[in-house]
Amino acid sequence: MSNVAYASGYLFFVTEQTLMAQRFTPTTGETTGDASPVAEHVLFSPINLLGLFSVSHEGLLLFTAGGSDPPLTWYDRGGGTVGTVGPPSSVHSVSISPDGTQVMVSRSDGQQEDLWRHQLSQDTGSRFTFDYGFDILPLWSPDGEKIVFSSNRSGRYGLYQRGASGSGQVQGLLPSDHSQFATDWSKDGRYLVFMRTNQDQNYDLWVLPMTGATATAETREPFPFLQTAANEAWAKFSPDGHWLAYVSDETGRNEVFVQSFPDPGSKFQISENGGGTSVWRRDGKELFYVSAEGKMMAVTVETGADRFVAGARQALFDAGLDATQSYDVTADGQRFLLPSLPGSGGASSLTLVVNGLP
């Protein structure tokens, strides 16, 4: 279920991309009767659990709807399409294997979201997770042997792990009373960086050591990397492990920053006028991010233990992504694999419902 709005004696919420309304009495805090559908095909983000709708006090409804879903698509640096992966489906997160032969994606069927593994040479896919709920943000271990992902199967989002071959059971990585979303695994295999909600429901950046093949949830001790009044999220390790790129709203809007790791000392702002999720080229010589206008941006960089130099920003193509969507890039930085928002395969539109009450 998504965010909830109240108007004219009703609670409004989105479930399975359907906008629902249910009678509610504020003085008693009780609902009565069954929830009734108000609108279909309402866009919904499983990562933020947000339905894209708004309700006035008089019951006037405004929501974003879309058409059919496209397949996962490969783009070149100029924005030209150079192939697809899998069937048309609602995909929200994507991760290319370290050897470039497979892709792990999260795919929604409107009721739940599961991980699917695709063999690129044969364009075949197999389901990887099966529990009811939302399984999202898959990450390959550097050796390609394990998958870490985030799931709300236990009530709140937490970190889970399974063998990449599909063998063995899904294991919880880090029990917590906070929602947690893993966003990257360092190339040396030592660290997992994740975003965790704090008491103000903002995101901080934490790091979980992953060394030791027999390490368990009881022996791993996570440590905070960035904890401020702002939201810090979507962190990605540089290939040499000395820097973290991440998104922060400390300026009043989302921007991409790079900060030294493991000690957060030297800091650089990468984006200008807004920026979202970033990905490093595998050799560490470029950093990609999505601008506030949805354009894929590229910045040449030089990194070292005590050195970070960023070049000019270059707009590559209109990616049509929002600031929270994941995507991935081939090792040479020449092809981009982009998912879609639900319904983005057709023209999305704002729909106004004048008499939206059941």
Steps between C-alpha positions, in 0.01 A plus 500: 500500500617854424481839665158583648297820457181607682215707355124530552473203735714262289852362506660475156790264422648299212521122497599295193495825296133558588396814691267395782273692738366385837275677749688630805396678820783728624354537850506126564778399263285222359425391144160369399386290208716368220746702294370587153704552180509857371756491214715241322861503372623758751879530488668364812861489627573185705826647631335804657157334538347807339194508275498800267169657601359795693160563660339833594285546812192496275596164346648632173751240376812545288717202408765394250415208275691334221476251219661162447848408623797475260776239517826579679698688236867548404602851388826625354665826609297694247167364624450254216338167587730203442300211646263384771506253789200285585132555427307826546460535878508746787868502604628733772860397569773335296852367563749360244718211621875569543584290190231674293318178406192528723257759630300490823182710503205565729172447314149585621185313407275759666470303825859434602853559371751220451854466371561340161835388352558537125771331292591763241641260239170312479262776619343252742369586844429302816332609819743539793280591801150381585385649832198729509607866526745727320850367424703782344848647439705185422880522537753247371797411718830588326567132429148452358419228755241677717208742469410750772162669472247697702157365592201585717405132544532539880292817523768765442776514241812307602812347346501142367744272319485190279741308277493644147441154351170480687624227732444519873249699700461875527680623814448819697820706519441764765200502737387856575206707617576743214428467128819415310583504128834368369636709211852369424764237576865612490706339223739341752204332667570657840204735543130532428362855512133550581256777585316476830211706635562692823258621768394791275433257212786651301769286340855462636782304337631193683764241412491126572835311496469189283842338547519141618317223323351377828398841634144509631251768594622463860868556418461788255501849652365777272630853542356837397670686216284814469240613755377857457169690506480446122410184308803308372419214268587289190871466580740334252864401559766614256675197344818571700296513822629841611186704424122485537260675263160567657191722482424761768233770536717715728474793254121482494489274194653166405859531378776246437807523726822301528671451835813315608465152652528356762564835669244759376743789466549643148169581330401613150167597342460336159156598371365850447132601510397157625620143463402142583638146511857453377707212356880481460660366184681176591846656447405799718563757226139619466209562735147495359192650664145607412428874492187659646365513142550125455810523277783249525811698594868400482793653691861396442682438829843413635519323834764381743546452872535878550399628158168580334470718189171546311475626143217680321144367505374356172135428419480170310128440436152536647468197727151573629590371849414648837748563782437167677511254209793267463668427168832346400781556252729258317862481614621721212233766560359466147158345569235579760232261623195697610186386683167679491239636734173302497305600193781700342477305176197705405442869541462583869236758583347696783137405558256719690195338662242760601274264694744245630313380806354146490 
